[in-house]
Amino acid sequence: MYIIASEVYDRLAECLRDAIGGSSYFSGSVAVIDGDTECRLTASLIVYRERIVSPEGTAECISDIVPVWWESRTTCGAEEMLDDCDFAEIRRRLAEC
C-alpha cells in the first residue's frame, strides 16, 4: 500500500485549487508525481466560498468543498497500487484561506 505523505496532499490540494479556479463546481482529475509514482485524484465537487474583506481588499476563499463523488488512483510504473488517500485531508487543505 502506498502511504500518501503530507507533501503529496499539499501538492494535490494546490493542483485542485488551480483546477477549480473561481468555479462553484468541479469535475475532473488532478495528478501529482512523487518520484516514480503518480497519485491521481478524480472528483466531482461542489465548492463553497467565503468573502473575506480586509484593508488590503476583498477575496473569495474556498470555505468548504463537498464531494459528490471522488476516487484516488496511485500507479507506480504500469502497476496500480492501493493507497490510503483521505479526502478529509485534501478538504482541510483546500478550505484554508
N, C-alpha and C positions, 0 to 999 in steps of 0.2 A: 504494500500500500504506500502511496506517495503522500507524505505529510506536507501540507501547504504551509510554508513559512510566512511569518508576518510580513516580510518584504514583498512576497508574491501577492498577498492580499492587498497591500498598499498599491502595488502596480496595477492589479486588476481593477481596484476602485478608481484609480486615476484614469485608466483607459475607458472605463464605463462612464465616468463623469464627462470625458471628452466626447464620447459617442452620444450621450444623452443631449448634450448641449443645452439649449433653452427649452426643450420639449417637455411636455407633461406625460408623454407615453414613449416607451422604448421597446422595440422588438428587434433583436439581432444578436450578434456574437462579438465578444472581445477575447483576445488571446494574449498571453504573456509567455515569453520564452525564458526558462530558468535552466541555463546550461544546455543540455541536450533534451530537455523535457518541455513540452508545450502544455500549458494549462489554458483551457478554453471554457469560457462561461457563455452559455446561450440562454437568453431570458426574454420574457415579455413582462414589462414593469410599468406600473402606474407611479408617476413621480409627483410628489407634493413639494411645494416651495413655500418659503417664508421670506417676507420682505424685511430686510434689515436696513434701518435708517441710522446713519451716523453723520458726524460733521464732515466726513470725507465724501459722503454721497450715499446713494441708495444701491442696494444689491439684492438680487433674488437668489437665495441659497436653497439647496435641496434640504428639506427638513425631514423627509421620510421617503422611502420607496416601498411599494407593496408589490411583491412578485405575484403575477398571475400564473406564471409557470417559469421554471428555471431548471437547468441541469449543468453539471460540470463534467468535462471530459479531459482526462490527462493522458498524453501519449509520450512515450519515450521511444524514439525511432519510429518504427511502424507498429509498436505494441501498445495497446491501450491498457491503462492501469487503473485500479480503484484509487480514489483519493478521499481525503477527509474534509472536503470543502464544506464550509459552514456559511450559508448565505447571511446569517446574522452578522458575521464578521465584515462582510462587504457592505451590508446595510449600515452598520455603525460607522464605517469609514466614509461612506458617501454622505451621511447626514451631518457631517462636521462642516459648519460654516466658517 
